[in-house]
């Protein structure tokens, strides 16, 4: 991938070398991070060319560990609520739609982490269900709730509706703790028992409930095996 000299303004580039034209001709994968941001922003602000702005934003994104907030983005000269909102929307869309496309086989808790990596950067608690086929391969990940995941919000009806829709043989559920703590709450344990009991009745067992934090994950099956149906031999 080529490097874009941020000292060159958009007007100095030939029509063929401008980011949008290159994207149309060569595809998004051929563009640098700065060029992709320039396409997203469209234009700069008075006194700052879009390529210079894109360079600063790309440098900032590369330096931060957590997901940026609108306030942090607006501290960059040339960024306002409009462009900051565009970027946050693009990041959220990529998180929602670009989950791994390959079939992940889930036989132990860490096998599911490639599917759940996007939970780590979420600022709100998010509860998801991963449906699995008979070969323990992930079919699809469904977002059930966003916000506080308590018993009133996480209901077996919605959770197992996803499993029935996907013709799943079993499910795995997970949620994040924005605080970083991997300790389950009383609600977490109650939800686990309720979903496990419901899965046993429906013949769609709950194989695990994972809590995801910034520094790792916790498997409730490993910590509370009595909450779950014994694995089939």
C-alpha positions as a Markdown table, in Angstrom:
| # | Residue | x | y | z |
|---|---|---|---|---|
| 1 | Unk | 0.0 | 0.0 | 0.0 |
| 2 | Unk | 1.4 | 3.4 | -1.0 |
| 3 | Unk | 1.9 | 6.2 | 1.5 |
| 4 | Unk | 0.1 | 9.5 | 1.0 |
| 5 | Unk | 2.1 | 12.7 | 1.4 |
| 6 | Unk | -0.1 | 14.8 | 3.7 |
| 7 | Unk | 1.7 | 17.9 | 2.6 |
| 8 | Unk | 0.1 | 17.7 | -0.8 |
| 9 | Unk | -3.3 | 19.2 | -1.0 |
| 10 | Unk | -6.2 | 17.6 | -2.8 |
| 11 | Unk | -6.1 | 20.3 | -5.5 |
| 12 | Unk | -2.5 | 19.5 | -6.3 |
| 13 | Unk | -3.4 | 15.9 | -7.2 |
| 14 | Unk | -4.4 | 15.0 | -10.7 |
| 15 | Unk | -8.0 | 13.9 | -11.1 |
| 16 | Unk | -7.0 | 10.3 | -11.5 |
| 17 | Unk | -4.9 | 10.3 | -8.2 |
| 18 | Unk | -7.6 | 11.8 | -6.0 |
| 19 | Unk | -8.9 | 9.4 | -3.3 |
| 20 | Unk | -12.4 | 9.1 | -4.5 |
| 21 | Unk | -11.4 | 8.4 | -8.1 |
| 22 | Unk | -8.8 | 5.8 | -6.9 |
| 23 | Unk | -11.5 | 4.1 | -4.8 |
| 24 | Unk | -13.8 | 3.9 | -7.8 |
| 25 | Unk | -11.0 | 2.6 | -10.0 |
| 26 | Unk | -9.0 | 0.3 | -7.7 |
| 27 | Unk | -11.2 | -0.5 | -4.8 |
| 28 | Unk | -11.1 | 0.5 | -1.1 |
| 29 | Unk | -8.4 | -1.9 | -0.2 |
| 30 | Unk | -5.9 | 0.0 | -2.4 |
| 31 | Unk | -6.3 | 3.2 | -0.4 |
| 32 | Unk | -4.3 | 4.3 | 2.6 |
| 33 | Unk | -6.0 | 5.1 | 5.9 |
| 34 | Unk | -5.7 | 8.8 | 5.1 |
| 35 | Unk | -7.2 | 8.4 | 1.7 |
| 36 | Unk | -10.2 | 6.4 | 3.1 |
| 37 | Unk | -10.8 | 9.2 | 5.7 |
| 38 | Unk | -10.5 | 11.8 | 3.0 |
| 39 | Unk | -13.2 | 10.0 | 1.0 |
| 40 | Unk | -15.4 | 9.8 | 4.1 |
| 41 | Unk | -15.0 | 13.5 | 5.0 |
| 42 | Unk | -15.4 | 14.7 | 1.5 |
| 43 | Unk | -13.8 | 18.1 | 2.1 |
| 44 | Unk | -11.7 | 19.9 | 4.7 |
| 45 | Unk | -12.4 | 23.1 | 6.6 |
| 46 | Unk | -11.4 | 26.7 | 5.9 |
| 47 | Unk | -7.6 | 26.7 | 6.1 |
| 48 | Unk | -7.1 | 23.0 | 6.3 |
| 49 | Unk | -7.2 | 20.7 | 3.3 |
| 50 | Unk | -9.1 | 17.4 | 3.6 |
| 51 | Unk | -5.8 | 15.3 | 3.2 |
| 52 | Unk | -4.1 | 17.2 | 6.0 |
| 53 | Unk | -7.2 | 16.7 | 8.2 |
| 54 | Unk | -7.3 | 13.0 | 7.3 |
| 55 | Unk | -3.6 | 12.7 | 8.2 |
| 56 | Unk | -4.2 | 14.1 | 11.7 |
| 57 | Unk | -7.2 | 12.0 | 12.3 |
| 58 | Unk | -5.5 | 8.8 | 11.2 |
| 59 | Unk | -2.5 | 9.6 | 13.5 |
| 60 | Unk | -4.9 | 10.2 | 16.4 |
| 61 | Unk | -6.8 | 6.9 | 15.8 |
| 62 | Unk | -3.6 | 5.0 | 15.6 |
| 63 | Unk | -2.5 | 6.3 | 19.0 |
| 64 | Unk | -5.5 | 5.7 | 21.1 |
| 65 | Unk | -6.4 | 2.4 | 22.8 |
| 66 | Unk | -10.1 | 3.0 | 23.3 |
| 67 | Unk | -12.8 | 3.9 | 20.8 |
| 68 | Unk | -12.8 | 7.7 | 20.3 |
| 69 | Unk | -15.7 | 9.9 | 21.5 |
| 70 | Unk | -17.2 | 12.8 | 19.6 |
| 71 | Unk | -15.7 | 15.2 | 22.1 |
| 72 | Unk | -12.2 | 13.8 | 21.6 |
| 73 | Unk | -12.5 | 14.0 | 17.8 |
| 74 | Unk | -13.7 | 17.6 | 17.9 |
| 75 | Unk | -10.5 | 18.6 | 19.7 |
| 76 | Unk | -8.7 | 18.0 | 16.4 |
| 77 | Unk | -8.4 | 21.2 | 14.4 |
| 78 | Unk | -10.8 | 21.1 | 11.5 |
| 79 | Unk | -13.1 | 18.4 | 13.0 |
| 80 | Unk | -16.5 | 19.4 | 14.0 |
| 81 | Unk | -19.6 | 17.4 | 15.2 |
| 82 | Unk | -20.6 | 16.7 | 11.5 |
| 83 | Unk | -17.3 | 15.0 | 10.5 |
| 84 | Unk | -16.9 | 13.4 | 13.9 |
| 85 | Unk | -20.4 | 12.0 | 13.7 |
| 86 | Unk | -19.6 | 10.6 | 10.2 |
| 87 | Unk | -16.6 | 8.8 | 11.5 |
| 88 | Unk | -18.3 | 7.4 | 14.6 |
| 89 | Unk | -21.2 | 6.2 | 12.4 |
| 90 | Unk | -18.7 | 4.5 | 10.0 |
| 91 | Unk | -17.0 | 2.8 | 12.9 |
| 92 | Unk | -20.2 | 1.5 | 14.3 |
| 93 | Unk | -21.5 | 0.2 | 11.0 |
| 94 | Unk | -18.2 | -1.7 | 10.4 |
| 95 | Unk | -18.6 | -3.2 | 13.9 |
| 96 | Unk | -22.2 | -4.3 | 13.3 |
| 97 | Unk | -21.9 | -5.7 | 9.8 |
| 98 | Unk | -18.3 | -6.8 | 9.4 |
| 99 | Unk | -18.1 | -9.7 | 11.9 |
| 100 | Unk | -15.9 | -12.5 | 10.8 |
| 101 | Unk | -17.3 | -14.2 | 7.7 |
| 102 | Unk | -15.6 | -17.5 | 8.1 |
| 103 | Unk | -17.3 | -20.2 | 10.1 |
| 104 | Unk | -15.7 | -20.1 | 13.6 |
| 105 | Unk | -15.8 | -23.5 | 15.4 |
| 106 | Unk | -16.5 | -23.1 | 19.1 |
| 107 | Unk | -15.4 | -26.0 | 21.2 |
| 108 | Unk | -13.8 | -24.0 | 24.1 |
| 109 | Unk | -14.5 | -20.4 | 25.3 |
| 110 | Unk | -11.5 | -18.7 | 23.6 |
| 111 | Unk | -12.7 | -20.1 | 20.3 |
| 112 | Unk | -15.5 | -17.5 | 20.3 |
| 113 | Unk | -13.3 | -14.5 | 20.9 |
| 114 | Unk | -12.8 | -13.6 | 17.2 |
| 115 | Unk | -16.6 | -13.1 | 17.1 |
| 116 | Unk | -16.7 | -11.1 | 20.3 |
| 117 | Unk | -13.8 | -8.7 | 19.9 |
| 118 | Unk | -16.0 | -5.8 | 19.0 |
| 119 | Unk | -17.7 | -6.0 | 22.4 |
| 120 | Unk | -14.5 | -4.8 | 24.1 |
| 121 | Unk | -14.7 | -1.2 | 22.8 |
| 122 | Unk | -18.3 | -0.7 | 23.6 |
| 123 | Unk | -19.2 | 2.1 | 26.0 |
| 124 | Unk | -22.5 | 0.5 | 26.9 |
| 125 | Unk | -23.2 | -3.0 | 28.1 |
| 126 | Unk | -24.2 | -5.2 | 25.1 |
| 127 | Unk | -25.7 | -8.7 | 25.2 |
| 128 | Unk | -25.3 | -11.0 | 22.2 |
| 129 | Unk | -26.2 | -14.5 | 21.3 |
| 130 | Unk | -24.1 | -16.7 | 18.9 |
| 131 | Unk | -26.0 | -19.5 | 17.2 |
| 132 | Unk | -24.2 | -22.7 | 16.5 |
| 133 | Unk | -24.8 | -25.6 | 14.2 |
| 134 | Unk | -24.3 | -29.3 | 14.9 |
| 135 | Unk | -20.5 | -29.1 | 14.1 |
| 136 | Unk | -20.2 | -26.3 | 16.8 |
| 137 | Unk | -19.7 | -23.7 | 14.0 |
| 138 | Unk | -21.0 | -20.2 | 14.5 |
| 139 | Unk | -24.0 | -19.5 | 12.3 |
| 140 | Unk | -24.6 | -15.9 | 13.2 |
| 141 | Unk | -24.2 | -13.3 | 16.1 |
| 142 | Unk | -27.4 | -11.4 | 17.1 |
| 143 | Unk | -27.4 | -8.3 | 19.3 |
| 144 | Unk | -30.2 | -8.7 | 21.9 |
| 145 | Unk | -29.9 | -5.6 | 24.1 |
| 146 | Unk | -27.8 | -2.5 | 24.4 |
| 147 | Unk | -27.6 | -0.9 | 27.8 |
| 148 | Unk | -27.8 | -2.5 | 31.2 |
| 149 | Unk | -28.3 | -6.3 | 30.6 |
| 150 | Unk | -30.7 | -7.3 | 33.4 |
| 151 | Unk | -33.3 | -10.0 | 33.8 |
| 152 | Unk | -36.1 | -7.8 | 32.4 |
| 153 | Unk | -34.2 | -7.0 | 29.2 |
| 154 | Unk | -32.7 | -10.4 | 28.4 |
| 155 | Unk | -35.6 | -12.7 | 27.9 |
| 156 | Unk | -35.4 | -16.3 | 26.7 |
| 157 | Unk | -38.1 | -15.5 | 24.1 |
| 158 | Unk | -35.9 | -13.1 | 22.1 |
| 159 | Unk | -32.8 | -15.2 | 22.7 |
| 160 | Unk | -34.2 | -18.5 | 21.5 |
| 161 | Unk | -36.1 | -16.8 | 18.7 |
| 162 | Unk | -32.7 | -16.2 | 17.1 |
| 163 | Unk | -31.8 | -19.8 | 17.6 |
| 164 | Unk | -35.0 | -21.1 | 16.0 |
| 165 | Unk | -34.6 | -18.6 | 13.1 |
| 166 | Unk | -31.1 | -19.9 | 12.4 |
| 167 | Unk | -32.0 | -23.6 | 13.0 |
| 168 | Unk | -29.3 | -23.7 | 15.6 |
| 169 | Unk | -28.4 | -26.8 | 17.6 |
| 170 | Unk | -27.0 | -24.8 | 20.5 |
| 171 | Unk | -26.2 | -21.2 | 21.5 |
| 172 | Unk | -23.5 | -19.2 | 23.3 |
| 173 | Unk | -24.3 | -15.9 | 24.9 |
| 174 | Unk | -21.9 | -13.1 | 25.8 |
| 175 | Unk | -21.9 | -9.5 | 27.1 |
| 176 | Unk | -19.3 | -6.9 | 27.9 |
| 177 | Unk | -18.5 | -5.1 | 31.1 |
| 178 | Unk | -17.5 | -1.5 | 30.1 |
| 179 | Unk | -15.9 | -1.2 | 33.6 |
| 180 | Unk | -13.4 | -3.9 | 32.6 |
| 181 | Unk | -14.5 | -6.2 | 35.5 |
| 182 | Unk | -14.9 | -9.9 | 34.7 |
| 183 | Unk | -16.9 | -10.7 | 37.8 |
| 184 | Unk | -20.5 | -11.8 | 37.1 |
| 185 | Unk | -23.3 | -9.8 | 38.8 |
| 186 | Unk | -26.3 | -11.4 | 40.5 |
| 187 | Unk | -28.3 | -10.6 | 37.3 |
| 188 | Unk | -25.6 | -12.2 | 35.1 |
| 189 | Unk | -26.0 | -15.5 | 37.1 |
| 190 | Unk | -29.8 | -15.3 | 37.1 |
| 191 | Unk | -29.9 | -14.7 | 33.3 |
| 192 | Unk | -27.5 | -17.6 | 32.8 |
| 193 | Unk | -29.6 | -20.0 | 34.8 |
| 194 | Unk | -32.8 | -18.9 | 33.2 |
| 195 | Unk | -31.4 | -19.3 | 29.6 |
| 196 | Unk | -29.9 | -22.6 | 30.5 |
| 197 | Unk | -33.2 | -23.9 | 31.8 |
| 198 | Unk | -35.0 | -22.7 | 28.8 |
| 199 | Unk | -32.5 | -24.2 | 26.4 |
| 200 | Unk | -32.8 | -27.5 | 28.1 |
| 201 | Unk | -36.6 | -27.5 | 27.6 |
| 202 | Unk | -36.3 | -26.5 | 24.0 |
| 203 | Unk | -33.5 | -28.9 | 23.2 |
| 204 | Unk | -31.2 | -26.0 | 22.3 |
| 205 | Unk | -28.6 | -26.0 | 25.1 |
| 206 | Unk | -26.7 | -23.0 | 26.3 |
| 207 | Unk | -23.1 | -24.0 | 26.1 |
| 208 | Unk | -21.6 | -21.0 | 27.8 |
| 209 | Unk | -22.0 | -17.4 | 28.9 |
| 210 | Unk | -18.9 | -15.2 | 28.4 |
| 211 | Unk | -18.2 | -11.9 | 30.1 |
| 212 | Unk | -15.8 | -9.8 | 28.0 |
| 213 | Unk | -13.7 | -7.0 | 29.3 |
| 214 | Unk | -10.8 | -4.9 | 28.1 |
| 215 | Unk | -8.2 | -7.2 | 29.5 |
| 216 | Unk | -9.8 | -10.6 | 28.8 |
| 217 | Unk | -12.8 | -12.7 | 29.3 |
| 218 | Unk | -14.5 | -15.0 | 31.9 |
| 219 | Unk | -16.4 | -18.2 | 31.1 |
| 220 | Unk | -19.3 | -18.8 | 33.4 |
| 221 | Unk | -19.4 | -22.4 | 32.4 |
| 222 | Unk | -15.9 | -22.9 | 33.8 |
| 223 | Unk | -16.7 | -21.1 | 37.0 |
| 224 | Unk | -20.3 | -22.3 | 37.5 |
| 225 | Unk | -20.6 | -25.7 | 35.7 |
| 226 | Unk | -23.7 | -26.6 | 37.6 |
| 227 | Unk | -25.6 | -23.9 | 35.7 |
| 228 | Unk | -25.2 | -25.7 | 32.4 |
| 229 | Unk | -26.2 | -29.0 | 30.9 |
| 230 | Unk | -23.3 | -31.4 | 30.8 |
| 231 | Unk | -21.7 | -31.6 | 27.4 |
| 232 | Unk | -22.6 | -34.6 | 25.2 |
| 233 | Unk | -20.0 | -37.2 | 24.8 |
